[in-house]
Amino acid sequence: MKIVVIGQNGQLAWELDRLKKDQVDIVCLSRKQVDITDKTALKETILHYAPQAVINASAYTAVDLAETEREQAFLINKIAVGNLAEVCLQLSLHLVHVSTDFVFGGNSGVPYLPNEPYVPLGVYGESKAEGEKLITKILPEQSCILRTSWVYSSHGNNFVKTMLRLMSEKSELGVISDQIGSPTYAKGLAKVCLTAVTNKVPGIHHWSDAGVASWYDFAVAIQELGLSHHLLDKAIPIKPISTKDYPTPAKRPSYSVLDKTSLTDAFPELSLIHWRVHLNEMLSELKTSK
């Protein structure tokens, strides 16, 4: 089976590229290789590689910058996604599209189900929601939308690597403690994407690692495990702070835990792994690569 991945330099695309097997040929395309904002060029590129399915691992993800770059965010997260859905429809290809917990408002006290209404708080979440709507309208039977949250990997830029750097540079840190979600190791997410695409799973589903945390909890665990892997030389004080003490241009959902049962029920082999276990695995890999 040949799969084209839209995106090459991101965390998820990097992990997908590492999942190549004898039975699965994965081709990751960079922005230079494929322009998803140009429908004609997109179709020509897909035809050239002749895949059986497509995974869209690309997105405009600058949450705060999106507040002033609305047009660019919608170009990548809505219009380009619509182009991709139309091309997949024309070529009879299954599409797996990765989306976000930011399509929700964060006011729930229980994990969000896939069919809950859209209540995005900012331009990024709004643009991702609009992209989802286009896929479900254009390609309802041949698409799978996978929403996820707090993604990190040993590759690229992410919260884990930023925290390790700051913990090495600063004498103390303040980290937000009133935003609750679930970290997601990109390697595990990549395996779920591959399951969705090879089984032609339809509909909207959620995936993150097991367990919940605040950003503060996540940071404390990063320091604890970072020390055990000798990625940090010393511990520094980490203080919990509230969202109001750290204002940002875009609002974040205060609670964005995702209900994953639609996938775990359908595919029992997709065993949920606690985020601390995956964090430990990622830090071990990071240590080995240094």
Sequence and secondary structure as in RCSB ss.txt:
>XXXX:A:sequence
MKIVVIGQNGQLAWELDRLKKDQVDIVCLSRKQVDITDKTALKETILHYAPQAVINASAYTAVDLAETEREQAFL
INKIAVGNLAEVCLQLSLHLVHVSTDFVFGGNSGVPYLPNEPYVPLGVYGESKAEGEKLITKILPEQSCILRTSW
VYSSHGNNFVKTMLRLMSEKSELGVISDQIGSPTYAKGLAKVCLTAVTNKVPGIHHWSDAGVASWYDFAVAIQEL
GLSHHLLDKAIPIKPISTKDYPTPAKRPSYSVLDKTSLTDAFPELSLIHWRVHLNEMLSELKTSK
>XXXX:A:secstr
 EEEEE SSSHHHHHHHTT  SS EEEEE TTT  TT HHHHHHHHHHH  SEEEE      TTGGGT HHHHHI
IIIIHHHHHHHHHHHTT EEEEEEEGGGS S  SS B TTS     SHHHHHHHHHHHHHHHH SSSEEEEEE S
EE SSS  HHHHHHHHHHH S EEEE S EE  EEHHHHHHHHHHHHHTT  EEEE   BS EEHHHHHHHHHHH
HHHTTS SS   EEEE GGGS  SS   SB  B  HHHHHH TTS   BHHHHHHHHHHHHHHH 
